[in-house]
Amino acid sequence: MAAPGRKHITTEPERRHRRFPRYRTNFPVSVELLLEKGYQRLDGQCKDLSIAGIGALLAEELATGEVLALTFSLPVSAVVWHVRTVVRHRRRYHHGLEFLSLSQEQSTLLAAYLAGLERAD
C-alpha cells in the first residue's frame, strides 16, 4: 500500500487477470428484461466479446444481477442467437453480461469467431 499522499502504482502481477480474454468487435444486440408491467426491450451495441460473456452499450443503466434475454447475430453469420445472460458489472451504460445458457455448438462457433479478432485486453 502506498504511503499517505502518494499514489500507488499498479504493477503487472497486481492487476486483475480475467478468466477469459476479451476481443474487440462491434455489432447490434438487443436485450429483454422482465418488469412488473411486462417485458422491456432495449437495443444496444456489442463492444467486446469473450467465450464467457459480452460487453454491451445499452440505452439504460441496468442493475447488477439482473437476468436478461440477449439476442444477436455474429457478423459472420445470419443465425440469430438467443442467450440468457446476467449483468455482472456496469459502468454507466456499458454492461458486462455473462452468458448463462450457451450450447456446446454455440461455444464452438463463438470460439472460432473470436480466433479472428483483435484482443481488447
N, C-alpha and C positions, 0 to 999 in steps of 0.2 A: 504494500500500500504506500502511496506517495505521502510525503511529509505535508503537514498543513500548508496551504498556499501554493503547493507545487502540483502541477498536472501530472497524472500517471500516464505513462506511455505504454500502450499495449504492444507486447511482442507477439510474434507469430505463434509460439506454443500456447500463449494465454488466450488467443482468440477462440471463440466458439466454433467448433468444427461441425458442419452439417453432416447428417447421416447419409444424405444423397446430394450429389452436385446439382446445381440449378443451371438451366440453359436459357439463353435469350431467344425469345420468339414473340410473335405478335399476331393474334387472331381474335375474332369476336367470340364472346361467350355470353351465356345468359344463365341466371340462377333463379330458382323459385324458392320462396320461404313461406312457411305456414304462419299466418297471423290469426287473430281472433275472428276477423271477418272473412277469412278465406286465404287463398294463395296470392302472393305478390310476386310479379316477375320483374327482375332488374337486368338490363343489358350492361355488358361491360367489355373489357379488353384484357386478354391474357398478355402478361408482360414477361413472365418467366415460367419455366416448367421443369419438373423433375419426375422421376419414376414414382414418387410418393405424393406429389401434390402440384398445385398450380398457384402462381401469384397473379391475382387479377385486380384490375382497377374497376371498381363498381361505383355507381351513381349515389349510393348511400353508405353510411357507416353502419356495419352490422356488428353485433355483439360476438365476442369470443365465445366459442362453444355452440354457436348457432349451427344447426344442421340444415344443409341446403341440397336441392336437386340442381346439379350443374349440367348444362347442355352445351356441346361444342363439337366442331369438326376440326381435325388436324388439317393444316394447309395442304398436305399431300394426298388427301382423301376426301371423298364426298360422304363418307359414312358419318352419321350423327351419333355422338356418344352421349349417353345419359348416365351420370355417375352421382352417387351420394357423396357429399363432402361435409367436412366440419371446419368452421373458422377457427384456426389455431392461433392466428396472430393478425393484428390490424394496426396500421399506421394511417390514420385519417381514412382515405378512400382506397388505399391499397390493402388487399386482404390476402393472407396466406391460407389457402384451403388444402386440407389433407384429404386425399382420396380414401373413401371407406369401402367402396364396392367395385374395384377393378377386377375384371375377369382375367384369367390367365392369358387369353388371347389378346385382350386389351393391353395388358402389361408387356407382352411381346411386341405388339405394334408400336407402343409408346417408346420402348427401348430402342427400336430400330429408327424411329423418327429422331429421338434425342441424339443418336450417334452422329448425325449430320449437322448438329447445331454448335454454336459457339458457347463456351461456358460463361455463365454470368457471375460466378464467384471464384 
